[in-house]
Amino acid sequence: MLKINEEQWLVAKEKLRRKYNHLSDKDLAFQAGEEDKLIHKLASRLRRKPSYIIFTIGKEIQDINSNRL
């Protein structure tokens, strides 16, 4: 289970927005405790498996200060 706090999400959201510029604010809407909902929404929108979304977000929040996508 992936846990994301508000600070992590703000950074991850911007990285996702740069990597997948077709994602809308609605696609990237997130509330703490609703990680599963976010993962499934992004998996559907990006046509990827949830495991890919978890890996991608996990990689982005692992080094939160990195500007890498």
N, C-alpha and C positions, 0 to 999 in steps of 0.2 A: 504494500500500500504506500503510495506516495503522499507525503505531507508537505504542504506548501504554506509558508507564512506570507503575510502581506508584502513585506519588503522583497522577498524572493520573487513573488509573482510580478511585482512592478517591473523588475529587471527582466525576468523570463518573458513577460508579455511583449516588451519592446524587441527582444531578440527574435521572438516568433513573428512579430509584425514585419521585421526586416527580412526574415527568411521566407515567409509566406505572405507577401504583400496583399494578397486577395482576402485575408482574414479581416472581418469587420470587428467593431467594438463589441457587438453582440456575441460573436464567436469567441471572443477573448474575455467575456464577462466571467467573473469568478468570485465566489464567497468562500471564506474559510470553512473547512469541513465538508465542502462539496467537490472534492478532488475527483471522485469517480464520475460525477456528472460532467465536469470539464473535460476529462480524458475521453469519455465516449462522444461528447460533442465534437471535439477536435478530430478524433479518429474518423468520425463520419464525414466531417467537412473536408479533411485532407485525404480521405480514402486510404487510410492506413490502419493497421491493427493497433489496438490499445497499447500493446507492449511497445510499439515504436514510439507512441506519444509519451509514455512513461519514461522510456530511455532518453528521448529528446529533451523533455523538461528536466529530468534528473541531471543530464549533462549540463544544461544551461544554468541550473541553480547550484551545481557542485562548485563552480568557480564563479561566484556572483560578480566579482569585480572584473572579470575578463570581458573583453568586448567581442570575443569570438562567438560565432553562431553555432 
